[in-house]
Amino acid sequence: MSITAAMVKELRERTGSGMMECKKALVETEGDLELAIENMRKSGMAKADKKAGRIAAEGLIAIATSGDGSKTSVVEINSETDFVSKGDDFINFTQAVANTVVNNDVASVELLNAAQVTGESVSVDDKRRELIAKVGENINVRRFKTIETSGTIVGSYKHGIKIGVLVELEGGSVELAKDIAMHIAAIKPICISEEEVPAEEIEKEKEIFKSQAAESGKPAEIIEKMIVGKVKKFLKSVTLLGQPFVKDGDVTVEQLLKANNASVKSFVRFEVGEGIEKKEEDFAAEVMAQVRGE
């Protein structure tokens, strides 16, 4: 059977694959469009499985809010390179996943991957695998977090495409919530108050301060006071309430909140790739791998 340009065009539109790949698939199925699509999907799944072990530490953050405003979600999707994460296909996939999170009651990445993409008849994982086959890189749905409002205000802020923050306020205003989210994006507190700082973090800092103070040659009682002072300074620097507000260094976040009769109930801050051990890049090897279709 003769494979026409119109047949190739239709297959390209339905799969998003390249012209030569579409023509090859149609030749193999003797022009059977549906069978070609099925075979290409199977091939795409196989490619996705082959790439699953490759490190994906680049990517995007997306935020979505439900239609009634009761839920706001933030998600992180990873790719292997910054180049792929800036493409429209990846951007659209990331937002589609965020929309799916906020519209479904999913408690884990596994459940999210199995969920049907909002407005589509395909699961998140199948859509992810199809994208892997198209862009030639490993793609991971890494994590998500949802805050549901219950008489509270949820503010969100994205810094570029790499950092996303949600903050939940009791009292205050939407504008204040966004300002606090912006502060969290910039200053990166580890928790809200001093009481929430993990004991191991405090002990680790104490040991560092002890080593520094011991070299000063000062008496033990002076050293102890120095350590206490440094720990207090450390706690203020890593807690949201103790930090100077990013837009006005003369007041702390705690003072700003009190002035607006507000308190922070919770927050989440995602930064692309944090905690992922990145590989050393070998550009020549990467190009050759792509040439070989690996």
N, C-alpha and C positions, 0 to 999 in steps of 0.2 A: 504493500500500500504506500502511496506517495504521501510524505509528510509535508504539509503546506505551512507557509509562514503564519497563516491565521491560527492553525492548530498550536504552533509553538507559542504564539502570542497569548492565546487563551491559557495555556499551561503556565506560562510565566506569571500571568496576572493572578492565577489561583494559588500558586505556590511561592512566588517571590524569588524563584531560583533563576540562575543564569540561562542565557539563550542556548548555549551548547549543551548544558546539562538537560534542559527540557527536550531538545531535539533528540538527544541520545535516549532519553527515557521513552519517548514516543516511538522511536525506531524499534526498541526492544519489545514494546507491546503492540507493534504493528498498528499504531494509531489509536489504540484504546486509551482514551483520555483518563477515565476513572481508574483504570488499572495502573497507568503511569503515575497518577497522583499517589495511589496506595504504595507502589514500589518506592517512590521518592520519600514518602514518609518513613517507611521501614528503613531505608538507607540513612535517612537523617537521624533516626533513633540510634542506629549503630554507630554513626559518627559521634553522636552525643555521648554514648557510653565510652567510646574510645578516648574522648577528651576529658572525662570526668575527673581524672586524677591530676589534671594540670592546675597550677595555682592561679586563682583569680582574686586579685587584690585591688583592682581598679573598680570603677563603676559609678553608680548614682544613688542619691537619696531622693525619695519621692514622698510627698505628704498628700493625704486625701481626707476629706470630711464628708460624713454622710449627709444626705439630702435634708434631714431634719436637724442637723447640727449637733446631734447627741453623741456622736463618736468621731474622733480624729485619729488617724493612723499614720505612722511613719515607717517606711521600709528601706532596706538596703539591698540592692542587687549588684552583684559583682561580675566583672568581665576580666579578661587577662590583660587587656591594654586600654589605655585612655582613648585611643583612636576609635575603638568599637563603641565605647560608652558614650561617645559624642554623636553617634549616628542616630538618625530618626527611628530606626527599627528598635534599637535598644531603649531609647527614651520613651517610646510609646509602650513598650513592654513593661518597663518599670512603673509607669503611671497606671497601666492596666492592672498590675499586681497590687498596687496601693489601693485602687478602687475596689478590687476584689476583697482585700483584707477588711476594709471599712464596711463592706456590705455583707459580710459573712461572719458567723461566730466560729472562728478558727483559733485554736489555742496553741498550735505548734506549726513549724515550717512544713512538717510532713502532712498535716491536715490541709495547710494552705496549698501545697503542691497538688493535692488530690482534688481541690475545689475547682468548680467551673468558673472560668474567667467571666467577670460581670459583663453581660451583653454579648457573650460569645458561646458557642457550643463546643468548647475545647477546654481541657483542664489546664491549670497553670503549668504543670510539669510538661505536658505535651507541647504547649506553646513555647516553653523554654527550650525544649529539644529541637523544635522546628527552627528556632532562632539560632541555635548552635550550628545546625546544619547550614544555615544561610551565611553566617558571619565567619565560621571557621574557628571559633574560640569557645573555651569552656565558659559557661555562664551559671552562676549560682544565685538562688534566692537565699540570702544569708540569714536575715532576721527581720522582725517587725515588732512594733509595740502599738497598742491602742489605748487611748484614754477616753473613758466614757464620762460624760458630764452628769452630775447629780446635784443640781443647784450650784454648780461651780462654773468657772470660766476657763476655757482651754484656749491658749494662744499658741501660735506656731511661727517658726521662722526658719528660712533656708538661707544659708550663706553659700551663694554660688550653687554648685551641684553636688558638693562633697560633704556638707554638714547640714543636718536637720535637727530641730529641737521642738519638743512639745512641752508646755508647762501648764499646770493646772492651778488656778488661783481660787481661793475662797475670798469673796469680796473683790474690791478693785474694779477694773474695767478691762475691756478687750485690748485697749491701747497699752495699758500697763502690762498685761500678760505678754504682749508682743515685745515690749521693751525688755522684760525679764528674760524672755526666750533669746533675744538678741545678745543680752549679756552672757547667758549660758553658752551660746555658740562661740563667743569671743574668748571668755575667760576660763571656761572648762572646769567648773567646780565638780568635785566627786560626789557630793551629797548636799543636802539642804542645811543641816545644822551640825555642830560639833559632836553631839551625842550619837550621830550616825556614822562618824568616821570609824572604820574598822580598827580594832585594837592592834592588829598586826602592823598596820600602817604607822600608827603612833610609835610603836616599839622600834620599828625600823628607823624612823627619823631620830628617835632618842639615841640609838646606837651611833648614828652618824654624828649627832651633836656632841656626844660624849667623846668620840675620837678627836673631833675638832678642838673641844675645850681642853682636853688633856695635854695638847701640845702648847697650850698657852702658859703652862707653869703656874697657874693661879691656885690658891688654896681650895680644898675640896668643897667648902661651904659656898664659896663664890662660884665654883664650877656648877654646883647644883642649881643655884639661882639662875645662872646663864642658861642651863638646859631648860628649866621651867619657862623662862622667857621665850626661848626659841620655839618650844613646843606650842605655846600660845600663839605665836606669830604664824607658825605652820598651820594650825587649825583654822585661823582666820583666812589664810590664803587659799585653802582648798574647799572651804564650805561656802555655799551660796550666800548665806546670811551675813557672813563675816567679810565678804569681799567688797571693796569700793565699787560703787555702781559705775559701769563702763561709760555712761554718758555724763556722769557728774562725780568725779573722784572725791568730792568733799563729803559725800554721804555714802554710807554702806547700803547694801541691798536691804538689810533688815530695817534700817531707818526709813528708806523709801517706802517699803511695804507698810510700816506702821503709820506713816503720814497719809497713806491712802486706805487705811483700815482694811488691809489685805494680808493674806498669808499664803505661802506656797504649800500646796498639798502634795504635789509630786512633779517630777520632770523627767524627761528622757532626752539624751543627746546622742545622736549617731554621727559618726564620722567614717567616711568610706575607708575601708581597709585597716582600721585600727585593730591591733591584736593579731593580724595575719602576717605570718613571716613571709616576706617577699623574696623571690629568687633573684639571683644576680642575672641581669639581662645579657644575653649573647645575641646581638641583633643578626649577625650573619647566620647563626644556627637557626634562628627563628624564621628567617626568610627561606632558608633551604627546606625547613619543615613544611612551610606553606606550599612551596613548589612541589614537594612530594605528596601533598595532600594529607599530611598527618594531623 
